[in-house]
Each structure stands twice: as structure tokens, then as C-alpha cells.
Amino acid sequence: MIDVLNLALPFFGLIAIGYAAGKFNELPDIGMAWMNFFLIYISLPCLFYRVLAETPIEQLGNPRFVIGTTLSTAIVFAIAFVVGLAIRHGNIAEASIVGIAGAYGNVGYMGPGLAVSTLGPDAAAPVALIVCFDSMLAFILVPMLMAVAGTEKRSFAATAFQIVKQIVFHPFLIASALGILSAALHFKAPVALDRLIQFLQNAAAPCALFALGVTVALRPVEKMPWEVPPAILIKLVVHPAIVLIVLSLIGNISPVWLSTAVLLAALPTALNVFIMARQYDTWVTQASSTVLFSTASSVLTLITVMWLVQSGRLPLNLFQ
């Protein structure tokens, strides 16, 4: 257990340092814009590109894994969406944010560093695939449901075009596609360029975790709204359980890839959920609370999952 704590606590320590910096230093929120730009458009894309470019192409051709993890996230979204309909009295727009809060984890900011530290470099490729396909699912589901709810004022064609645009031009997805192409063509970047990409890649995890802490601190929450705990429970407990069940049913998944999928499913609610809530002016306070309290609660749940993985107690197939 001490080895697990030594792995996990530096990650949460960086979040805590960022939280303290955001809480006790009266710096303007606009200062985070450059940090977020660096992470989303430069550092994290370099991480995903380099990881995938250095992964043998035969390892990336794993449709069973992609289907299993994406289907799991969709199932969890459906569960959280139904719960949201119940607690928000049939409001589709608010239920959509509840659904994405329960299903969309902080895989971009926390996933790569945590998975690689826990499981080694072989975890990097499944992390990149989960980030890509979970992000695509979120970009598709939320605008579609907001259009159904009447919150999205654009026509169906305009909404569909916006969804495609978000997917095609998202920096994570572009970097991942280029990484897969480089792996397929066995392309090796020149030494100087590769070192630059590596520098930027290495900055991704610490900057992302610090930024996460600051961003959470800048979202004032006086108390936890009563409808937030169900979303947190679904995200931190139901999601990893569903991933384990679905991948066990599919079978023949690499132990490292399965463990990576369960670990990423146990991550707290993504910051993007708050951004989506603010974009549609729906469930904003609750979304902010979900990000904050799920991040705090994930100290216990993530350490538990990491211990199960490291100790070999995580079942690799529930049906064998």
C-alpha cells in the first residue's frame, strides 16, 4: 500500500498546490487562459502524438477495446441521464449535464500521468484511445440532447455541422490521428524536433494537475447541492464497475489495457463538464460542485483502484 500512496499522493499533491494557489492568491481568472491553451493545444497533443507514434501499429488496431470502453461510457451516461431525469423532474437539458458528469472523467488532465506511473509506458496507448473516443462521445451526446431539449437554438443541420467540426478539429484527436499515421508509416521525427516534443510531453501532467487545482479553486462552492452525490457515486464507483463488466464480457483484453480502462473510469468528473454546463447555462452550480467534490472524493477511490491493480487483486475477467 505504501508504494501506491507514493504513486498517488504526488498527483493529488499537485492538485492541492494548485488549489491553494488559486484560493489564497487573488489572481484574475483570465490568467488561466494561457495555461489552458498550452495544455489543450500544445502539451497534451504532444503527449498523445508521441505516445501513439511510438506504439507499434498492430497494438493500436484494437477495435474490441475501443468498442468496450466507449460502450461502457455510453451505458454509464444513460444511467446518469435517467437519474438526472428523475431528480430534475424530466428536464432533458439538466439531465444531459448530469449524464455527462457521471460518465466523462478527467482523462485528459489526470489520465496519462496517473496510468503510466501506475502501469508503466504500455498504458499510454490505451489512455490515448480512451481520451479520443470518450471525448467524441461527449461532443456528440451533449449537443444532440441540448437540441432535443430546445436549449440549442441552431437547426439540426447546424448542430450536426458543429458536432463534426468539434470532432475533426479537436487538438487531442488531430494529434492522435497524426500519431497513428506516424506509427503506420514508421515515421521518426528528426532528433531536435523529437526532443522538443518530449519536453512539451513531459510538461503535460504537472501543468495539467496544477491547472486542475487552480480551476477548481476559482469555482466558488458554498455547499454541496443535494443532487450532486448521485452523479459522483456513478462516476467514481459505477463507471469503473461497468467497464470491468463490459470488458470481461468481451474477453481477451490485455491485462494492462483492462487495468488502464478501469483506472481511467475511476477518475473524477472532467472540467469540460463545467464548461459544457456554462456554455448551455444549465446545471452550472451543480456541475462546478461535482467537479470539486468528485476530485476530492477520488483520493480514496483512485487509491483503492490503484491498490487493486498494483496488488494483482483486480479481476481481469469476472466470468472466468
Phi, psi and omega in degrees: 000326180297327177294321179294316179297320178296330176283315189280318189296324175300326178294312179288334175296319177296320176297317181296320178297316177297319179297314180297318179299318180288330185279321190253357175244121185278068178263145182293145180301331183297338179296337180286344185300316181291322178297315179295322177297314179302317182290311189284324187255347184234295191290306181295320174301322177297321178298310183294320179299309187293321179299311184288324180295330182266001180265130177307135187301330180293335178284335182277337178280073186231070184298331180297318179293313181299315179298316183297312183289320180291319176298319179300314179297321178295319178297316180295320176301316180299318179298311182294324179297316178297317176299319178297320177299322181291313186279341179251020172056045174083008179285108186294320182297312180292322178296329178295319179290322175300317181299314182287331176294328180276344188244337189255105183272170181279055187291331181285312184282315187261333190299307187301308183296317183293316182293316181293322178294325183279318190245354180094177185298338179294345180278347187294318182296311177298328176300312182299318180294318180295316179303313182299307189281329174292322178295316178301318180299316180295318181295333180275311189294311187295308178300323179297313182290327176294326176294319177297321182285346181089002179285323177280116188276350181281163176291169179299317181297318180293322178295316179298318179297319180295321178298311180299319180297317179299319182288311186294324186256008178290130185300326178296318184287322176297314180298320180294318178297318178294324177296316178295320178297318178297321178295319181294324182268358183057039181280133176243123179291150173306152188305313183298317180293319179298320179293322176298314179299321180294319176303312181294321177300316183292338179280345189299305187296307182297320179294319181295317181292318177298314180297323177300313180298315180297314183297318178297320181296328183277001177253090186298130178228117182281319178205162181282119174300148188295335183273359181284317183307320177301320179295320179294317179299317179297316183294314189271338184242309184292317183301307178298327178294318179295318179300315180297319181293311184295314180291331174293320178294321178293315176075166176058041176257134179307137179306318180294318180293318179296314180298321178298316181297317180294318180298316180292328178293336180274001179289153180290172181301138183289149174301330180301335180295317177297320179298318178296318180299318180290323179301319182261004180051048185223126175056039189291308181299317180294322179296318177299317178295322180296317177299312183297306187284331176290324176296317179294317182291333184291347174304316181283313186291319180292319178297323178296313180295318179298321178294318178299319180292310185292327182273355181077014180271352177284119180295130182274347173202116184287346189244023176240000000 
